[in-house]
């Protein structure tokens, strides 16, 4: 009778001990995994913070160099040259999509010329050289050319953002790449030329 009582008491105690040991072993195994995951999360957070700080410093540096260039070129003239270069790039994209590669090349060349009038900041002169050195070729795959010219336009947008708005006039928004102005909008007829009213003389 006593032996049976001892067994009835001992079995639950042993089972409880085994369960507790298994829980401790599992927790001990899980501990390093949790610590490793937390370490990776901290590293990712630190990397994001470092990238954000690097981007902020790069923008500040760009703004400083453009501001220094303004000492040699009036801010309004610099902005006008950049906006005109940006407009010519939008026209370039429009002509590429129409497969008018010759006209697209003319607009791209004009964009490079306008950039040459936008001052001597390193970012401006580098972009002017990149635009001047890019060659459009006749192709059925329009993607690479459209992407390359789009990158040029984005670089100008970054410069315009760094310059900030003009204090005495509302900033003129550059045209969207996907909504290039038409040739008719950009080349108004001369006042000296009579308008054609459709009536034959």
C-alpha positions, 0 to 999 in steps of 0.5 A: 500500500505504501509502495503504491502511494509512493509511486502515485506521488513520484510519477507526477513529480517526475513528470513535472520535473521533465516538463520543467526541464524541457521548458528551461532547455527550450528557453535556453535555446531560444535566448540566443536567437532572440538576442541575435534578432534584436541585434540585427534590428538594432543594426538595421535601425543604426544603418537607416539613421546613418543613411538619413544623416548622410543624405542630409549632409549631402543635400546641405553640401550641395546647397552650400556649393550652389550658394557659393556659385550664386556669388558668381552668378545671380540666383535668378539667372542660375534658376532660369538656366536650370529651368530651361535645361529641365524644360529641354529635357522634358521635350527630349523625352517627348520626342523620344516617345514619338521616335523623332530622334533627330529632334530629341537630339536637338533638345538634348543639345539645347539642355546641355547649352542651358546647363553651361549657363547655370554656373560653375558649381561642380554638380552643374558642370558635371551634369552639363558634361554628362548631357553633352556626352550622351548620344541618342541612337535610333532604336526600337527600345526606348527605355534606356534613353528615356531613363537616362534623360529622366535621370538628368532631369532628376539631377536638375530637380535636386539642384532646384530644390537645393536652391530654394524658392526665389524670395521675390517671385513664386517658383516656377515648377519644372514640367513633368517628364511624362507631360512634355510641352508640345512643340506648338506650345514652345514655339509660338509664331512670330508677330511679324508673320500673319496667322493663316486663317485657312482662306486661300488668297 
